[in-house]
């Protein structure tokens, strides 16, 4: 089972506190024991001094009976086990234990060790040096104090019993008391300390748990929940910063890190979207270039074929036209045949015109450029065609940008393109309509648009309108006009596109480079549509 942070922290603090309190309790008990023993020694020593002082006058009068009676009465008090008087020769003169009276103590006995060390008498020894702790015959702990009775001047000059002045020690008063009460007090104190330690430990455990839960565990849990949400991709989440301590600073750092991650994630998404758009745009351009290359290859192959066919049939057509004209002008020609011969001559001239167009298509004459304005070329072309019958019911709207720059163009070829598109627009609006012409500058391109409201072109035919010989005009069209226009525009480094909706109209868009410096050999443009003848 995983131990939570609050449990680990409380357990560690509890062990430290318990160890500290146990050490404190041990020192307290040791100090108390020492203090109690010292108090007991002082009390017993004071009692010994009191007995000696109380019996001082009786001893001067050698009233031993009274002295013994007083010592016996004192021996019945409290914790006193027994009291005895020992003379300088080690004979017990009196004892509350009558069986000891008259016996001799060995100098190595406990009562004599206090005053003798290596057979050298210790005169005026301290109370602690004169005390001893041992067990009596019943196995109880007792304290013994031996206090010397010294030969004072009053003793050596008393009339009752004279002592030699040279004798320093007359005897010893040995008092033995029980330590049961001291031990009881010590045990009670130890129990109280143990109970107090347990209570304090429990109280500290509760307080530490609450503080740890509030100050540490809850902030850490918020950090964990925050990291889980961030790992799941939620970069909008934030941690509430409730303090200015290290955990508060850590939460603020997490918020700052999450903000940076959110910004990086947004930048990455934007980059991915831009990359997708760039890939799509590049794919579209590649498809467009491929389409142009395919168109150029088709035009090139058809151009070679058209050149061959034109050369083969041009000479016979010239002969037919010449001889048909001679016959038509002959005076002996029957009037009945004159109409048929005119038809032959017209159709032959039409075939010659087709051959001429084929030759123009196959040769793809390079443009001879000079500075021109697209608006002027469009206006000049429009002036040539607007008085034809097909333009009678057509309303023309012009939107020309002012101050367009001059660019390098072949004016004849560009006018040929404009004328093809204008005638096609007029023919698509046989019942009348609107023709909108616009010329504008878009970045590095001069953009010309022709928008009509004619019948429109179907989606299937729209894909083929730049193919050679494709026409929707039946026998009246050759299908070369838009193909030639396509080649001219691309030879100028530009592009031509068509958009159409059946029943609504068609828009042709021509883009020519504004700098006029793009060449046909530019890798971003298709190859020339045909080889020169």
C-alpha positions in Angstrom: 0.0 0.0 0.0 1.4 3.4 -1.0 2.0 5.7 2.0 0.8 9.2 1.3 2.9 12.2 1.8 1.0 13.4 4.8 1.5 10.0 6.4 5.2 10.0 5.7 5.6 13.5 7.0 3.6 12.9 10.2 5.3 9.6 10.8 8.8 11.1 10.4 7.9 14.1 12.6 6.3 11.8 15.2 9.4 9.7 15.4 11.6 12.7 15.8 9.3 14.2 18.4 8.9 10.9 20.2 12.7 10.4 20.3 13.1 14.0 21.6 10.5 13.6 24.2 11.8 10.2 25.3 15.3 11.7 25.7 13.8 14.7 27.6 11.8 12.3 29.8 15.0 10.3 30.5 16.9 13.5 31.4 14.0 14.6 33.5 13.8 11.4 35.4 17.6 11.2 35.8 17.6 14.8 37.1 14.7 14.2 39.4 16.3 11.0 40.8 19.5 12.8 41.4 17.6 15.7 43.0 15.5 13.4 45.2 18.6 11.5 46.4 20.4 14.7 47.1 17.3 16.0 49.0 17.2 12.7 50.9 20.9 13.0 51.7 20.5 16.6 52.9 17.4 15.7 55.0 19.1 12.7 56.6 22.3 14.7 57.2 20.2 17.5 58.7 18.4 14.9 60.9 21.8 13.6 62.0 23.0 17.1 62.8 19.7 17.7 64.7 20.2 14.6 66.8 23.7 15.5 67.6 22.8 19.0 68.6 19.8 17.9 70.5 21.8 15.4 72.6 24.8 17.6 72.9 24.2 18.7 76.5 23.1 15.2 77.6 26.4 13.9 76.2 28.4 16.5 78.1 26.7 15.4 81.3 27.2 11.8 80.2 23.5 11.2 80.5 23.6 8.2 78.1 20.2 6.9 79.0 18.6 10.2 78.0 20.6 10.3 74.9 19.6 6.8 73.9 16.0 7.5 74.7 16.0 10.6 72.5 17.7 8.7 69.6 15.1 5.9 70.0 12.3 8.3 69.8 13.7 9.9 66.7 14.1 6.5 65.1 10.4 5.8 65.2 9.7 8.7 62.8 8.8 8.3 59.1 11.2 6.5 56.8 14.0 6.1 59.4 15.0 2.4 59.5 17.4 2.6 62.4 20.0 4.9 64.1 23.1 3.8 65.8 26.1 5.3 67.7 29.5 3.9 66.9 32.6 4.8 68.9 36.0 5.5 67.5 36.9 1.8 67.9 34.0 0.6 65.8 31.9 -0.7 68.7 28.2 0.0 68.4 27.3 1.6 71.7 23.6 2.1 70.8 21.2 1.1 68.0 17.5 1.2 67.5 18.1 -2.4 66.5 19.0 -3.8 69.9 20.7 -6.9 68.5 23.5 -4.7 67.1 24.4 -3.1 70.5 27.9 -4.1 71.6 29.0 -5.5 68.3 32.1 -4.3 66.5 32.0 -3.1 62.9 34.8 -3.9 60.6 36.5 -0.9 59.1 35.6 -2.2 55.7 31.9 -2.1 56.6 29.7 0.3 54.8 29.3 2.6 57.8 33.1 2.8 58.1 33.9 3.3 54.4 32.5 6.8 54.7 35.2 7.9 57.1 38.1 5.6 56.2 39.8 5.4 52.9 43.0 3.3 52.8 43.0 3.5 56.7 43.2 7.3 56.6 40.4 9.0 58.6 38.3 11.5 56.6 37.5 14.4 58.9 34.7 16.8 58.0 33.8 14.9 54.8 30.8 16.3 52.8 27.3 14.8 53.2 27.4 13.2 49.8 30.8 11.6 50.5 29.4 10.4 53.8 26.3 8.9 52.2 25.8 5.4 50.9 23.1 3.6 49.0 22.5 -0.1 49.5 19.9 -2.8 50.1 19.0 -3.9 53.6 18.5 -7.5 54.7 14.9 -7.3 53.4 16.1 -6.3 49.9 14.8 -2.7 50.2 16.8 0.3 48.9 18.0 2.4 51.8 20.2 5.5 52.4 22.8 5.6 55.1 24.5 8.8 56.4 27.4 8.6 58.8 28.1 11.8 60.7 31.2 12.1 62.8 31.1 13.2 66.5 34.2 15.3 67.0 36.2 16.1 70.1 35.3 19.7 70.7 37.1 21.8 73.4 34.0 21.6 75.6 34.1 17.8 75.4 37.8 17.6 76.4 37.3 20.0 79.4 34.0 18.6 80.7 34.0 17.3 84.3 31.8 14.3 83.5 34.0 12.5 81.2 37.2 13.9 80.0 38.6 13.0 76.5 42.2 13.4 75.3 42.4 16.6 73.4 44.6 14.8 70.8 41.7 12.6 69.8 39.8 14.2 66.9 36.9 11.8 66.4 34.9 10.5 69.3 32.4 8.4 67.4 29.9 8.2 64.5 26.2 8.7 64.3 24.9 6.4 61.6 21.4 7.1 60.3 19.7 4.7 57.8 16.4 5.7 56.1 14.2 3.9 53.5 14.1 5.2 49.9 10.6 3.8 49.2 8.9 7.1 49.3 11.6 8.7 46.9 11.2 5.7 44.6 7.4 6.1 44.7 7.6 9.8 43.9 10.0 9.0 41.1 7.7 6.3 39.7 4.7 8.6 39.9 6.7 11.4 38.1 7.8 8.9 35.5 4.2 7.8 34.9 3.1 11.4 34.7 5.8 12.1 32.2 4.8 9.1 30.1 1.2 10.1 30.1 2.1 13.7 29.3 4.4 12.5 26.5 1.7 10.4 25.0 -0.8 13.2 25.2 1.6 15.7 23.7 2.5 13.3 21.0 -1.1 12.7 20.1 -1.8 16.4 20.2 1.2 17.2 18.1 0.3 14.4 15.6 -3.2 15.9 15.2 -1.8 19.5 14.8 0.9 18.3 12.5 -1.6 16.3 10.4 -3.9 19.3 10.0 -1.0 21.7 9.3 0.5 19.2 6.8 -2.8 18.7 5.1 -3.4 22.4 4.8 0.0 23.8 4.1 1.7 20.9 2.2 -0.6 18.1 1.1 -3.4 20.2 -0.4 -1.0 22.4 -2.5 0.9 19.3 -3.6 -2.4 17.6 -4.6 -3.4 20.7 -6.6 0.0 20.5 -8.4 -0.6 16.8 -9.1 -4.1 17.5 -10.5 -2.7 20.4 -12.6 0.1 18.2 -14.1 -2.5 15.4 -14.9 -4.7 17.9 -16.7 -1.7 19.3 -18.6 -0.6 15.8 -19.5 -4.1 15.2 -20.9 -3.7 18.3 -23.2 -5.7 20.9 -21.2 -3.4 24.0 -21.3 -6.1 26.3 -20.0 -6.0 25.1 -16.5 -4.3 27.2 -13.8 -3.4 26.7 -10.1 -4.7 29.0 -7.5 -1.7 30.6 -5.8 -2.7 31.0 -2.1 0.6 31.8 -0.5 4.0 33.5 -1.2 6.1 30.6 0.2 8.0 28.0 -1.8 4.9 26.0 -2.7 3.2 29.3 -3.8 6.2 30.1 -5.9 6.2 26.6 -7.3 2.5 26.9 -8.2 3.2 30.3 -9.9 6.1 28.6 -11.8 3.7 25.8 -12.9 1.2 28.4 -14.2 4.0 30.2 -16.1 5.2 26.9 -17.5 1.6 26.0 -18.6 1.2 29.4 -20.2 4.4 28.8 -22.2 3.2 25.3 -23.1 -0.1 26.8 -24.3 1.7 29.4 -26.4 4.0 26.8 -27.8 1.0 24.5 -28.5 -0.8 27.3 -30.2 2.3 28.2 -32.3 2.7 24.6 -33.2 -1.0 24.3 -34.3 -0.7 27.5 -36.3 2.5 26.2 -37.8 0.7 22.9 -38.7 -2.2 24.8 -40.2 0.1 27.0 -42.1 2.1 24.0 -43.2 -1.1 22.2 -44.4 -2.1 25.4 -46.3 1.4 25.6 -47.8 1.3 22.0 -48.8 -2.1 22.4 -50.3 -1.0 25.6 -52.1 2.2 23.9 -53.3 0.2 20.8 -54.4 -2.2 23.1 -56.3 0.6 24.9 -58.0 2.3 21.6 -58.9 -1.0 20.3 -60.4 -1.4 23.6 -62.2 2.1 23.4 -63.6 1.5 19.7 -64.5 -1.6 20.8 -66.3 0.2 23.5 -68.1 3.0 21.1 -69.0 0.4 18.7 -70.4 -1.3 21.5 -72.2 2.0 22.6 -73.6 3.0 19.1 -74.7 -0.4 18.7 -76.4 0.0 22.0 -78.1 3.6 21.2 -79.2 2.6 17.8 -80.7 -0.5 19.2 -82.3 1.6 22.2 -83.6 4.0 19.8 -85.3 1.1 17.9 -86.8 -0.6 21.2 -87.9 2.5 22.5 -89.5 2.9 19.4 -91.6 -0.7 19.4 -92.6 -0.7 23.1 -93.5 2.4 22.7 -95.7 0.9 19.7 -97.5 -2.5 21.4 -98.3 -1.4 25.0 -98.6 -0.2 24.7 -102.2 -3.3 22.8 -103.6 -5.5 25.3 -101.9 -3.6 28.2 -103.5 -4.1 26.6 -106.9 -7.8 26.0 -106.3 -8.3 29.7 -105.2 -6.4 31.0 -108.2 -8.1 28.9 -110.8 -11.6 29.4 -109.2 -11.0 33.2 -109.3 -10.0 32.9 -113.0 -13.0 30.8 -113.9 -15.3 33.1 -111.9 -14.1 36.1 -113.8 -14.3 34.4 -117.3 -16.9 36.0 -119.5 -18.1 32.7 -120.9 -19.1 31.3 -117.5 -22.7 30.3 -117.4 -24.8 32.4 -114.9 -26.2 29.2 -113.5 -22.7 28.1 -112.4 -21.6 31.4 -111.1 -23.3 31.0 -107.7 -21.9 27.5 -107.2 -18.4 28.7 -108.2 -18.6 31.6 -105.6 -19.5 29.0 -103.0 -16.4 26.9 -104.0 -14.2 30.0 -103.9 -15.5 31.1 -100.5 -15.1 27.7 -98.9 -11.6 27.4 -100.4 -10.7 30.8 -99.0 -12.1 29.6 -95.6 -9.8 26.6 -95.8 -6.9 28.8 -96.7 -7.7 30.9 -93.6 -7.7 27.8 -91.5 -4.4 26.8 -92.9 -3.0 30.3 -92.2 -4.2 29.9 -88.6 -2.6 26.5 -88.4 0.7 27.9 -89.6 0.5 30.7 -87.0 -0.4 28.2 -84.3 2.5 25.9 -85.2 5.1 28.6 -85.5 4.3 30.3 -82.1 6.1 33.5 -83.1 8.2 34.9 -80.2 6.8 38.2 -78.8 8.5 41.4 -79.9 8.1 43.4 -76.7 8.0 47.1 -76.2 6.7 49.3 -73.4 2.9 49.3 -73.4 0.0 49.9 -71.1 -2.6 47.1 -70.8 -5.4 49.6 -70.5 -4.5 51.3 -73.8 -4.2 48.0 -75.6 -7.6 46.8 -74.3 -9.3 50.1 -75.3 -7.8 50.0 -78.8 -9.0 46.4 -79.3 -12.4 47.3 -77.9 -12.7 50.2 -80.4 -12.1 47.8 -83.3 -14.9 45.3 -82.3 -17.5 47.3 -80.5 -19.3 48.5 -83.7 -19.8 44.9 -84.9 -23.4 43.6 -85.0 -22.7 41.1 -82.1 -22.0 44.1 -79.7 -25.2 46.0 -80.5 -27.2 44.8 -77.4 -24.2 44.5 -75.0 -23.6 47.0 -72.2 -19.9 47.5 -71.4 -18.8 48.5 -67.9 -15.1 49.5 -67.3 -13.1 49.4 -64.1 -9.6 50.5 -64.8 -7.1 51.3 -62.1 -5.4 54.7 -62.6 -1.7 55.1 -63.2 -0.9 51.6 -64.1 2.8 51.1 -65.1 4.0 50.4 -68.6 5.2 46.8 -69.1 7.1 45.0 -71.8 4.5 43.4 -74.2 4.1 42.5 -77.9 1.1 44.8 -78.6 -0.1 42.9 -81.7 -0.2 39.5 -79.9 -1.9 40.9 -76.7 -4.5 42.7 -78.9 -5.1 39.4 -80.7 -5.8 37.7 -77.3 -8.1 40.5 -76.3 -10.0 40.4 -79.6 -10.5 36.6 -79.3 -11.9 36.9 -75.8 -14.1 39.9 -76.7 -15.6 38.2 -79.8 -16.2 35.0 -77.8 -18.0 37.0 -75.1 -20.2 38.8 -77.6 -21.1 35.5 -79.3 -22.0 34.0 -75.9 -24.5 36.9 -75.4 -26.4 36.7 -78.6 -29.5 38.0 -77.0 -27.7 40.9 -75.3 -26.1 41.2 -71.8 -23.4 42.9 -69.8 -19.7 42.8 -70.3 -17.5 44.0 -67.4 -13.9 44.8 -68.1 -11.4 45.5 -65.3 -7.6 46.1 -65.1 -5.9 46.2 -61.7 -2.5 45.8 -60.1 -2.2 42.8 -57.7 1.2 42.6 -56.1 3.6 41.9 -59.0 0.9 41.2 -61.6 -1.3 43.2 -64.0 -4.6 41.5 -63.8 -7.2 41.8 -66.6 -10.7 40.4 -66.2 -13.5 40.0 -68.7 -16.8 39.0 -67.2 -19.8 38.3 -69.4 -23.4 37.3 -68.6 -23.6 34.8 -71.5 -24.7 31.2 -71.6 -21.7 30.0 -69.7 -19.6 26.9 -70.3 -20.2 23.5 -68.7 -17.7 22.0 -66.3 -16.6 19.3 -68.8 -16.1 21.7 -71.6 -14.3 24.2 -69.4 -11.4 21.7 -69.0 -11.0 21.6 -72.8 -11.4 25.2 -73.9 -7.6 25.7 -74.4 -7.2 22.5 -76.3 -6.5 23.0 -80.1 -9.5 22.4 -82.4 -12.0 22.2 -79.5 -15.0 24.4 -80.1 -18.6 24.7 -79.1 -19.5 26.8 -82.2 -20.1 23.9 -84.5 -18.9 24.4 -88.1 -18.4 28.1 -87.7 -15.4 27.8 -85.3 -11.9 26.4 -85.7 -11.1 25.8 -82.0 -7.7 27.6 -82.4 -8.5 31.0 -80.9 -8.1 30.2 -77.2 -5.2 27.8 -77.8 -3.3 30.6 -79.6 -4.2 33.0 -76.8 -3.0 30.5 -74.2 0.4 30.3 -76.0 0.7 34.1 -76.4 0.0 34.8 -72.7 2.4 32.1 -71.5 5.1 33.3 -73.9 4.8 36.6 -72.0 5.4 34.9 -68.7 1.8 35.2 -67.6 -1.3 33.0 -67.2 -4.9 32.8 -68.5 -7.7 31.2 -66.5 -11.4 30.7 -67.1 -14.3 30.3 -64.6 -17.8 29.8 -65.7 -21.3 28.8 -64.6 -23.9 27.6 -67.1 -26.7 30.2 -67.5 -24.8 32.9 -65.5 -21.7 33.7 -67.5 -17.9 33.4 -67.9 -14.9 35.2 -66.4 -11.5 35.1 -68.2 -8.6 36.3 -66.0 -5.3 37.3 -67.6 -2.2 37.9 -65.4 0.9 39.5 -66.9 4.1 40.3 -64.8 4.2 43.9 -63.8 8.0 44.0 -64.0 7.9 42.5 -67.5 11.0 40.5 -66.8 9.7 37.0 -66.5 10.9 34.8 -69.3 9.3 31.7 -70.9 12.1 29.6 -69.6 11.3 30.5 -66.0 11.1 27.1 -64.1 7.8 28.2 -62.6 6.2 28.5 -66.0 5.3 25.9 -68.6 7.4 25.4 -71.7 6.5 27.0 -74.9 3.3 25.6 -76.3 4.8 24.7 -79.6 8.0 24.6 -81.6 8.7 27.2 -84.2 8.0 26.1 -87.7 
